[in-house]
Amino acid sequence: MGFKGEATRGRLQKALSNPSRLLAILGVFLLLTALVSLLVGRYSISFADLLALAAGRGGAGAAAQVLFEVRLTRIGAAILTGAALSMSGTAYQGMLRNPLVSPDILGAAAGASGGAALAILLGLGGFAVQTVAFCTGLGAVLLTFAVSRAVAGMAGSGPMLLLLTGMVVGALFAAGISIIKFVADPYNTLPAITFWLMGGLSYVTGTDLLVQLLPMTIGAVPMLLLGWRLNVLSFGDEEASALGVDVRRLRLTFIVGATLLTSTAVSAAGMIGWVGLIIPHLTRMIAGVNHRLLLPASALIGAGFLLIADDLARGLFDQEIPLGILTSIVGAPVFLYLFMKEKN
């Protein structure tokens, strides 16, 4: 039995050591998770119903409406949001050489949340809230850059100064959110703001998904193409410059890409924490530290993780649990376990 177990582990490690095979395994895992997610929800849809609907024999009944107008949209939103947060977290941790940073470290998530809260306070809704949230998320990161540049001078700002400035900008937007909640109508506006800040995918539409694709693609493609250079940047700025890497331009490229991913995800789904922090750690345990593989692998694992979390959020109880609460409940102990394991 022990020999068989060791042989099985050896075959598994060999399979995971091949980048193409690993990505294929993760892709199949994500596909199977998405298929199971089609069956999860308060409205019961069996596997036979799913096959009938896929073959075009389900007609235009309630099951077809739930499947094509609700669940497919939520599955797509969970995949895009989870992949975006995980990729941006992986990029930030590699670029800033700090495994404890998350996608909101430069203020993008706090800025997007502040913009959404302000838009809801002003009576805006739907697409307008997402647009304002996206723009303020980008604006928060621009503010972080401007302040860090002013402090450091024209010579540029290093990773530590960016981290500290991002924390300050995030704190300012958090204070702004508190002020907005304080002056909001406690019977209508305040509950809407609070619910949005807790995160969720219940209000994401098919149109929202199409709108998200453009900024997410613009942010993700350069990061995937330049992932190998992130390996060089992890050695340090001086070593990377000695190897011919334009550190300033490369860091700016990854910050812009990660900011687009984070702002888009938060503007559509609200504050969903821990995904961009724990998934990069988990992916490094599986795929290693090569960012050329780490970035796409983290996107696939993050998409699957958030898909499972959304299934639990809408399937555990009669009333849907806010997704941000569920990821925090799961993410905190998982991160502590991963951190202690890596430390040991």
N, C-alpha and C positions, 0 to 999 in steps of 0.2 A: 504493500500500500504506500509506504514511504517512497519507494523508488518510482512508482507511478506518479505520485504527487510531484516529485522533483522533476520528472520528465515533462509533466504538464506545464509546470511553471517555466521550464526551459523553453518549451515551444511557444508559450505566451510571450516571454521576454524576447525571443527571436522575432516573433511577429511584430511586436511593438517597436523593435529597433529599426525596422524598415519604414522610412517616412511615408512612402506611397501606401503601403499596407496599413499603417496606422491611421492615416487620413481616411482610407476606405472603410476601416472598421468603425471609426467615429461617425462617418457619414451614414453607414448602415444603422448604427445605434440611433442617430437622430431621426432617420426615416421611420424606424420601428416605433420610436417614442411618439412621433407625429401621428402615426396610424392609430396607436392606442389612445391618443388624446382626442381623436375624432369620436370615440365611444364614451368619453367621460363627460358627465354633466347631469344636471337635474332632469333633462329630457332624455329618456332612455332610447338609445339607438344600438341595436344589436349588430354583430358582425355581418349577419345575413342581410340586414337592412343596408349596411354600408356597401356590400357587394352589389346589391340591387341598384342602389343609387349611382354607384360608379358605372354600372352597365347601362344606365339610362332608363331603368325600369321602375324607378321610384315615383315617377310623376312629380307633381308640384304640391305635395302635401306638407304637413308640418315638419316631418323629418327632413325633407329636402331643404326647407327653409332654414331650419336650425343648422343643418350641416353646412350649406353653402354660404349663408349670410352671416352666421354667427361663429361657428367653431373654426372654419377655415381661416377666417379673418383673425381670430384670436391666436391660432397656431402660428400664422405668419407674423403677427405682432410679437409673440413670445420669442420666435426664432431670431427676428431682426434685433429686438431689444437685447436679448441675452448675448448674441454674437457681438453687438456693438460695444456693450459695456465690458465684456471680457477682453476683446481686442484692445480697447483703449486702456484698460488696466494693465494688460501685458506690456503695451508700448510705454506707458508712463513708468512702470517699474524698471524696465530695461534702460530707458533713456535717462532717467534720473538716478539710476543705480541704487534704488531703494525698494526692497521688497514689501514695504509697509504702506506704500502710497496706493491710492485708488483713483478712479476716473474723475472724482470731484476735487482733486488736490489743488488745481489751479483756479477753482471757483466756477467751473462750467455748470455743474449740477446746482449749486446754490444760486447762481445767476438765473438759470432757467426756472428754478422754483420761484424765485422772487418775481420774475416777469409773469409767470402764470398766476401767482397770487394777486398781483396788481391788475392783470387783465380781468380776472374774475371779480375783483372789487369794483372795477369800472363797468361791470355788466356785460362784458364781452363773452362770447361763447364759442365752442367748437373750434373751427380752424383758426380763428383769431387768437384764441388762447395759446394754441400751439405755436403760431407764428411769433407772438410776443415772447414766449418762453425760449424759443430757439434763438432769437436775436439777442435777448439779454444774456443767454448762456455764452454766446460768442463775445458779447461786450464785456462780460466779467473777465474772460481770459485776456482780452485786449487790455483791460485795466490792470490786470496782474503784470502783463509785459511792460506797460508804460511805467508803473510804479517801480518795478524792479530795475528797469533801465535808468530811471531818474536817480535811484539810490546808488546804482553801481557805476553810473557814468556811461559814456559812449563806448567803453571797452566791452560792454556786454555783461550779462548776468549769468552766474553759475547756477548749477542745480539747486544748491542749498538756499540761495536767495530767492529763486523762483518758488520753492516750497514754502518758505516763510511768508512771502508776499501773497501767495495763493491762499494760505490760511487766514491772513488778514482780510483779504477781499471776501472770502467765504463767510467770515464772521460778520462783516458789514452787511452782506446780503441776508444773512440769518437774522440780524437785528431788524432789517427792513421788513422781513416777513413777519416778525413779531409785532411790529407797528401796524402792519396791514391787518393782521388778525385782531389786534386790539380795537381798531376803529371800524371793523366790518360789522355788518348786521348779524347779531348772534343767532337769529332764527333762520336765515336763508343763506347769506353769503358766507358766513364763517364755517358752517358745515360743509359747504361746497369746497372751500379752500382746504379745509382739514382733510377731506376725503381725497382730494387730488394729491396732496402732499404725501399721503400714505401709499400711493402708487397702485396701479392696477391697469388692466387691459380691457375692461368692460366697455369703455366708450370708444375704443379704436375702431375705425371704419375701414372699408376697403380703399376708399379714396385716401385716407391717412397713410396707408401702407405704400401706395404709389408715390405719394409726396415724399415719404421718408427715403425711398430708394435712391433718389438723386444725391442728396448730401451724404448718405451713408456710403454710396459707391465712390464718390469723390474723395471721401476720407479714407476708405479701406484700401483701395487699389494701390496708391503710392506706398502705403505702409507694408503691404504684402510684397511689393516689388523690391523694396529697400530693406527688407527684414535682415538680410545678411550683414548690412552695414551696422545695424543695431548691435550685432555681436562685437564689432570693433569698438563701438562707442562705450560698451560696458567695461572696457579696459581702462577708461579714463580719457579726459579731453586731450591731454598732452600726447599720450600714446596713439590715440586715434588720429590726431593731426600729423604725427610723425609717419603714419602709414598712408597719408594722402587723403584723409577724409576731411571734408569741410564740416567741422563739428557744428558750427553755428547754423548753417543752412540745413543740415540733417536734423538737428534738434527742432528747428522751426517747422520742418516738414512733418515730423511726427506729432508735434504739439497741435498743429493745424488739423491733421487727420484725426487725432484722438478727440479734439474738441468738437469737430463736426459730428463724430459718432456719439459722443456723450450728450451734446446739446440736442441732437435729433431724438435720441432714445428717451431722455428725460422729458422733452416737450410733448412726446406722445404718451408716455406711460407713467409720468410722475417720478417721484423719488423711490427707486428700488435699490436698496443698499446691499453691500457685501458681495454682489456678483462680480464686480470688477476687482475685488480684493482676493477672494478665496479661489476663484477659478484659475487665475494665473499660477498660483501655488500648486494647485492640484494638477494642472497641465504640465508644469515642470517636473513633477514626480513621475509622470507618464512618458512625456516626450523629450525630456532633457532641456538644455538651456540654449539650443540653437534657435534663434528667433525666426529663421526662415521656415522652420516647422512649427515653432511655438505659437506664432500668431494665428495661422489657420486652425491649428488644433484647439487653441483656446476659444476661438470663435465657435467651433462645432460643439465643444463641451459646454460652453456657456449657453448656447442655444438650447441644448438638451436639458441642462439644469433648470433654466427658467421655464421651459415647457413643462417639466415635471412639477415645478413649484406652482405653476398656474393651474395644472390639473388638480393638485391638492387644494388650492385656494377655492376653486369652484366645485369641488366634489366632496370635501370632507363633511360639510354641514349644509343645512338648508340655505343659510345666508352666506354669501361669498365673503371670504376673508380678504382684506386688502393685501395685495401681493408684497408690498414693502414690509409689512409686519411679518409675513411668513418667511421671507428671505432673511430677515434679521434673526428670527428665532432659530432657523437652521444654520445661518451663516456664522454666527458668533461662536458656538461650540465647535463647529467644523474648522474654523480658522484657528482657534486655540489648539486643536488637535494637530493640525498641519504644522503650525508654528513650532510646537514642542517636538514634533517628529523631525522636522528639518534641523532644529537646534541640536537634538541628540545625534 
